[in-house]
Amino acid sequence: MSSQFARLYHAPVIFIGGLYLYATSLISARIPLWHDEIVSYYVARMDGPGAIIQGLMSKADNHPPLDYITRHYFLTLFGDSALAFRMPSILAMLAAAICLYVIVLRRASV
């Protein structure tokens, strides 16, 4: 009997993660880009990683290039939409929450 419960041990985390992905994707697809996102959007829509780095070096924005390059590839793969632009942030937040869950799971008991 306890082996059946052991298989369902992580089910709430999987359910909450799936609910998070569904809700944030739905909201992100409907809300237009904010002002600071529009600036990042135009940098991410440049021709490629080299153009993005050149744009950042000419003071287009002051953030590291990895975020813009990641967003560039998401926009290239999934189309030109607010959801595709916000997807790296959504997935990074989910990954951070899973990492936090694993750290707490190792430190504390059920």
C-alpha positions, 0 to 999 in steps of 0.5 A: 500500500505504501508503494502506491503512495510513494509513486504519488509523492511528487504529484502535487508538485507536478500538478501545481507546476502544470497549473502554473504553466497553464495560467501564466501562458494564458495570461501572458498571451492575452496581456500586451507587452509593457514598456520595459518589455518593448525595449527588450523585445526590439533588442531580441528581434535583431538579426542574430546574437552578433547584432544583439551584442552590437546593439547592447554595446551601443547602449541599447540596453544595459542587461546581459546578452544571454537573456536577449539571445534566449528570447531571440531564439524563442521568438524565432522558434515559436513566432512573434508573440507576447507568449513566445517573448515571455516563455523564457521567464516563465520556464526560468521561474518554474525551474527555480521553484522546482530547484527550491522544492528539491532543496527543501525536500532534501533538508526537511521531512515530509 
